Amino acid sequence: MLAVGIVTEVFGPHGATLPGFDFALCTDRPGPVPTDVGVPLTITHGLDKLAAADLVIALPWAGFRTPPAPDVLDALSAAHERGALVAAHCVGAFALAAAGLLDGRRATTHWRFAELLARRHPNVTVEPDALYIDEGPVITGAGAAAGFDLCLHLLRREYGAAMANAVARDVVLPSHRDGGQAQYLAAPLPEDCRDERLTQVLAWARENLHEPLPVAELARRAVMSKRSFARRFTAATGTTPHAWLRSLRLSRAEEFLETTDLSVEEIARRVGYGSAAVLREQFVRRRGVPPRSYRRTFTNTP
């Protein structure tokens, strides 16, 4: 049920301000489907729904140690062959592996079952530490809440940072999570933070991203020592001040690249990097491509 909730939250309705998706849950046997929380789901769509899907996500199921029915494997293979993106959350990776879609590729799954996946499918390179792995037309994600990381990566990859960040804010996701891949997530304020001073300082930082923003200045504004500020910051956000600022700067740079024709030099200035060279270095290191290549991916701007 957690996996169903995650994909529904990301790809379901978000109000008039964000575009919606034609989202559906499918099964090889329509009707009541048991869940791990004891409440059955009534699923009306069969596998024929996959024939026109642009994205197919295999969700975890209790019987993943047994390969899915041949009809399911055929439907997954057919979706892949006609060019649909095929993804898996958690032990849904076992379904893709059984269909042969992970052969010769890297993949991930819930860390608890990574060894089992590798043992059963030796042609798959299993990386248990990654939050998700993008192999082009086939994407796999880790277990539990890492489904959000997978789904937001898919949004950002196909629709850009502005869309992914807007959805992340709408579902009140936690701060940026580092992993084995470049994690294209927003760096929102910690919504559940009870420290009003810390929340105010982080809001100020977002509004003044063009400034250097050393940790000493953030701590001073929070009326804390640097050590206390760093400790309370990590407790509230799950990351360090430096990592949070870096994620925020790169996320803001992505939005500028997607939505404006500002030069890389001007974008670097607006997000607080000393020069375009520094922005390019960070962008390549964290995103895998230089800023201009990223811009061409999402816009027609040269």
CORLINQUI-V566321 format. One record per run of one state. SS is the DSSP state (A for helix, B for strand, O for the rest). FROM is the first residue (numbers start at 0). LEN is the number of residues. If there is no record, write none. Layout:
{{SS;FROM;LEN} {SS;FROM;LEN}}
This chain:
{{O;0;1} {A;1;10} {O;11;14} {B;25;1} {O;26;4} {B;30;3} {O;33;7} {B;40;3} {O;43;1} {B;44;1} {O;45;1} {A;46;6} {O;52;2} {B;54;4} {O;58;11} {A;69;12} {O;81;3} {B;84;5} {A;89;9} {O;98;7} {B;105;2} {O;107;3} {A;110;10} {O;120;4} {B;124;2} {O;126;5} {B;131;3} {O;134;3} {B;137;4} {O;141;4} {A;145;14} {O;159;1} {A;160;10} {O;170;25} {A;195;12} {O;207;7} {A;214;7} {O;221;4} {A;225;12} {O;237;3} {A;240;19} {O;259;4} {A;263;7} {O;270;5} {A;275;12} {O;287;3} {A;290;8} {O;298;4}}
